Amino acid sequence: MDAGVDDVGFVEIDRPELSDQVSDILRAMPGTKTLISYVCRMNREPIRSTARSVSNLEFHHTGDEVNEVGRRIVNVLEAKGVHALNPSMGFPMEMDAFPGKIWVVSHKPVAEAAGRG
């Protein structure tokens, strides 16, 4: 919460709900034991706006915030000697896997397993 999130949960990688995600997670970060799922809230009215420019700005700003929070968390964990990484919250780029999964971690199943989804 000190990193600036609105909600957070932790989940062990060996939970049955994540069984179909484990190989992808371990490919990205071998030795992973625990995942952190966190939430940053968007402002409601901009997201509800019919003006795409308004809602898009809120979406992108919050996405940047989510990525910055992940970076701060990794920084703190690394300072304590814990190996960590923060996959992008969106905009998949792993095009070498196309037409398959082009993102590193499926955030929704992790959030659900951590009680946040």
Stockholm file with secondary structure:
# STOCKHOLM 1.0

chainA/1-117         MDAGVDDVGFVEIDRPELSDQVSDILRAMPGTKTLISYVCRMNREPIRSTARSVSNLEFHHTGDEVNEVGRRIVNVLEAKGVHALNPSMGFPMEMDAFPGKIWVVSHKPVAEAAGRG
#=GR chainA/1-117 SS CTTSCSEEEEEETTCGGGTTTHHHHHHHSTTCCEEEEEECCCCHHHHHCSCHHHHHHHHHHHHHHHHHHHHHHHHHHHHTTCCCCCCCSSCCCCGGGTTSCCSSCCHHHHHHHTTCC
#=GC SS_cons         CTTSCSEEEEEETTCGGGTTTHHHHHHHSTTCCEEEEEECCCCHHHHHCSCHHHHHHHHHHHHHHHHHHHHHHHHHHHHTTCCCCCCCSSCCCCGGGTTSCCSSCCHHHHHHHTTCC
//
